[in-house]
Amino acid sequence: MRVGLSTTMIQRGKSGVAQYVFALVRALVAEGEACRLHLFVLEEDLALFDFVRGQVALVTVPERVRPAVKNILWHQGTLVALARQFGLDVLHIPSYRRLLWRKPCALVATIHDLAPFHVSGKYDAARMFYGKVVVRHLARRQDAIIAISTNTARDVERFFGIPMARQTVVLNGIDHGRFSPGNPAEARLQAAARWELKTPFFLYVSRLEHPAKNHVRLLEAFNAFKAATGSPWLMVLGGSDWHGAESIHAAAQASPFRADIRFLGFVADADLPTLYRAAEAFVYPSLFEGFGFPPVEAMACGCPVISSARGSLAEVVGQAAMLVDPENVADMAKALELVASNAARRSELVSAGFENARRFDWRRNARTVLGVYDRALRRRWGASF
């Protein structure tokens, strides 16, 4: 089976969609001859796929089509022609904003979340309209849809009118070879040397996006925690600036404890396990997630987790995290205080986190995805979607 996978929306590897694409590619390659992969990759992103060079066909996409509008038009025109040129059986688009209208072959889409329906002001007006209105029609043209959580599948049914029975829920997986407990003491030494993190710290890894990722309320909760306890703990924020990042930086600058708030910028994928192992606790107060990789990765590395339960997060973290109301600053501050002061509670969360993280394994999920490709192909040439 010849399968094409568009990677042009991975934002230089600095997004959750990127981690999904990298993990999926690794898992599909590990399945051997089950499918012949063609990856459509922007010129400046080619190095990100060195890990599978020689094992898949890398099709270079001109850098000029990286901007969103040009990228959408490229998908609707040039990619359709390329799919025919390479004789693809299945074309998989791993982002709902790039779904195709024309069908050069069987079409498979991954929908991570329908955030525009849940978070007002997440994007500008044009992108909100595209995500709410245009994508609804595009989604109904696909031969198969993969939802990364049951919560997302319910949203697709509710907002796009596509029954859950016509979707396949495939939970994301993580690389358990990389995300594992390791040596926390060694990780703390590395964090101290590399990032000057010499004091116990809370960690939040997410792009700096306001209001969706909820950094400002987290910083308010951190202020309350510091004022109440006098604790030396730091708040460490890893992630690139995104929409509304200036509000987050302003909140940090205005904090009376700004010296204890650290911005690391984008954290390379290879460095994440070290940070997770070095942190005393991981915090994830997002207002909405279609899945949420970081809490599971942190759990697998032995880091206790405090998390919002919004979107799919309740489904993903289960009972293995301390759940907080992300719009209640006092609730978050109380959770920070409890976790910082109670070693026994941290230990309980670590144990529960290990057990929960085992549910997310791409080796098993890759076989499910291959089954989706096969069903999409049969649907394409048999019954309509």
N, C-alpha and C positions, 0 to 999 in steps of 0.2 A: 504494500500500500504506500503510495507516494503522498506524503503529508507536508503541507506548507504551513509555516508558523510566522506570522508577522511579529517583529520585535521592535518596531519603530516608535513605540509609545513608552519605552522603558525609562525615559528621562535620564539618560546617561548612567543607568544602573542605580539611580538614587531614589527608588520608589518601591512600594510593596508589589506593584505589578512586575517590576524588574526581578524581584526575588522569586516571584511565582514563575516567571519565564525561565530563569536560570535553573530552578529546581525541576521544573517539568522537563526541560531539555536533558538534564543529567539523567533523570529517571527513564525517559524514553530511550535514550542511547543505551542505557544499561539493559534494556529489554532485547537488545540485539537486532535481528533482522525483521522484527515485527512491523517496523515501518521505516521508510527511507525519508529522513527529514530534510526539508529545504527551509533554511532560516533566512528571512528577509531582514537585513541588518543595515542601519545607517552607517555611512563611511567611518565616522569618528567613534562608532560603538563596536567596530569589528574586533578590537583587542579584547573586549569583554567576553568574547566567545572563543578565545584561544583554548579554553579547556575542552572544546569538542572539535577543534580544527582537524580536518582529515577524517572525521567520523560522520560529518553531516555536510550537506551542500550549503555553503555560505553565499548568498546572493546579495551583492552590494547595492544599497539604495543611495541615491545622491543626497548629499548633505543638505541641499537646498530645500528639500521637502520635510525638514525637521519641524518647522513651525506648524502649529495645530491645524490651521485652515488648509494649508498646502498639503499637510499629511493626510487629512480627510479626503481631499480631492485625489491624491495619489492612490489611496486605497480604492476609491470608487472607479478609477480609470486604469492606471498603469498596473496595479496589482492584479486586477481581473485579467488583463492581457498576459501577464507573467504566469498566472496560474494555468492558463491554456497552453502557453509556450512550453512549460515544464511538464505538462501532462499530469497535473496534480489530481489525485482522487479526492482529497480532503484539504480544505483550507481552514485553519484555526486562527481566529482573531481573539486575543486574550484581553480585550478591553471593549466595553460596550460603546465607547465613543468612536470606534473605528469600524463598526459592523458594515458589511457590504449589502448593497441592494441587489446587484446582478449576481447570478449564480454560475460561475465558470466551472464549478464542481460542487461537491457536498460542502456545506458551510457549517462550521462549529464555532460557537461563541462561548467565551467565559465571561460571566458577569460577577464581578467582585462585590459590588454594592450598588444601591440606588440612592446614594447620599443626597442628591439634589432634592429628593422628596422629603428628606428628614432634617436637613440643616439649611435654614434660610441664609442666603448670602454667602454660601460656600464658594460660588463662582460668580462671575459677572453675568449680566442679564442674558447675553447671547448664549453662553455655555449652559446656563440653567435651562433656557428654552430648548436647546439642542438635546440636552440630557433627559428632559421630561417629555418632549413632544416628538422630535424627529426619531430618537432612538427607539421609541415604542414601536414605530412602524418597521424599522430595520430589524428589530429583535424578532418580530413575527415572521420574517423572511428566512430565518436560519433553519437548517435541518436538524440541529441539536443544540441544546443550551446546557452548559455546565454552570451550576451555581456553587459557590465555594462554601456555602453553609445553608442549613435549612431556613434560617432567618432570611437570607437573600432570596432563596427560592420562593418563599411566601411573598416577599416584596415584588418579585417578577410576576407572580400570579396576580397580585393585587393591583399593581400599577400598569402592567403591560398586558394583562389579560391572557397570559400563557399559563395553562394549568400546571401545577407541580408534577403531575403525572407525565408531562412532556419534557420535563427537565431531569437532569441527573445531578444529584448533590455529591460533589467530590471534595471532601475537606482538604485543605492545604496540608502539606507535610513539611517537615524540617529535616535537615541533614543531621542525624543523630551522631554521626562520626565527628562532626565539628562542634555541635551544640551538646556538650556533655559536662559533667562537673569539673573535670580537670583538677588543677591544684590551685585553690583559692588564695593561699598565701603567696604563691608565685605570681598570680594574677595581680594581687594588690601591690606587689613590688613593681611590676611592669606599669601599672596605672600611675603609681607615684612618680616613676621615672619619666614616663612619656607625657602624661597630662598634668603632673604635679597634684595628683589627687592623693593627699597624704592623710586625710581624715575620712572617717566613715561617711558614705554618701548614698542618697537616693538617686536613682537613675531613671531618666525618661528618654527613650529613643523614638523620635518621630520627627518628620519635617516640621519646621516652625511655621505652622499654619493657624491663623486666627480668623474666626473663633472655633473652627471645627475640632482642633486638637486640644483645646481647653488649657493651654499653658498659663494664661493670665490668672484663671481661678486657682490653678495649682500653685502659682507663686504667691497668691494671697493666702492660701492654706499654709504654705511654707513659712510665710511671715508670722502667722498666728502660732504655728508650732514652735518657731524659734523664740518668740516673745514669751510663750508660756513655759518653756522648758530650759532655755539657755543652752540648748544642746549644741555641740560643735559640728553636727552633721551638715554636709553640703547638699545642695540640689544641683545635679549635673544634667544638662540638657544636650543631647546629641542629635544633630539633624541640620539640614540645610535650610536657609531662609526660603520662605514660600509666601503665598498670599497672606498679607496681614502681619508679617514677621515684625514690622516696626512697632506694633502694639505690644508684642512680647518683650522686645528689647527695652521699650519704654517702661514697662512694668518692672522689669528687673532693675533698671537704673533707678527707679523711684523707691525701691525696697530699702528699708533701713538695714537689711542684711545682704545687700548687693555683693559684698565681698565673698559671700558664701554661695553665690549662684554662679555656676560656671557654664559657659557655652563652648562646646567642643567642635561645632560645625559638623559637616558630614562625616560620619564614621564609616570607614571602609568595612566591607563585609567581613574581611579577614580579621578585623580587630574586635568585632562584636563579642565573640565568646570571652575574650579577656575582660572586657568591660562588665559583662553580665556576672562573671565569676568574682570580680573585684567589688562589685556593689553590695552593700548591705541589704538593699531592698530595691525592687523595680516598681515604678509607678506608671500607670497607664490610664489617665482620666479622660480619654477621648469621648466626645459627645456622640460619635457614631462611627462604627466600623463594620465593613462587610465581612471581615475575618479578624485580622490583628495578629500578625506574625510575632512581634516582639514579646508579648507576655509568654507565649509558648516557648520561644527560644530561651528566655530568661529562666523559666521553670526547668527546662532541660539542663541548664547550666548550674542549677542548684541555688538560684536566687529567689527569695520570697517575693510574691507579687501582690500589689494593691491595684485593683482595677475597677473601672467603670463596668457596668453591665449593659451598656447601651448597644443597640444594633445586635450584632452577632457575638458580642463579647461574653455575654452570659453563657451562651452555648459553647464557646471556645474555652473559657477558663473554668467553667463548671464550678465545683465547690473547692477548687484548689487555690483560689485567691481570696483576699479580703476585699469584699465588694463595697464600693462607695457610691453615693449619689454625686455625679460629676458637677451638678449645679449647686451643690451645698458645700460651701467653703468650710464651714464648721465641721461637717462630717469628714471631709478629707483631712483636715488638720488633726482631728481625733485619731484617724487611722494612722497618720504619720507618727503621732506620739506613741500610740500603742505598739506599733512595729519597732520603733526605735528603742523603746524601753523594755521590751519583753522578748528576751532571747528564746524562751520556750515557744512563744507564738511563732517566731520566725522559723524555728525548727519544724513546727507542725506544717507551716506553709511550704517549706522546702520538700518535705516528704510527700505531701499531697501533690505538689507541682511535678515531681518526678513521675508519679503515677499518671497524672493527666497528660503529660507530654508524650507518653508512649502511644497515645491514640493517633498521633499525627505523623504518618510514615509514608513518604512518597513512593517507596518501593512497591507498596501495595496499591497505592492510588494510581500509579502509572498504568497498571493493567486495567483498571476501571476506565481510564481515559481512552485507552486503545479500544475498549469495548464501545465507547461512545462514538469513536471514529467509524467503527464498523457499522453500527446502527445508522449513523448519519448517511453513510454511503448507500446502504440498502434502502433507506427512506428516499434518498435522492432519485434512485432508479425504480423505486416501487411506489408506495403510498406517499402522498404529499404530507408535509409537516402540519 
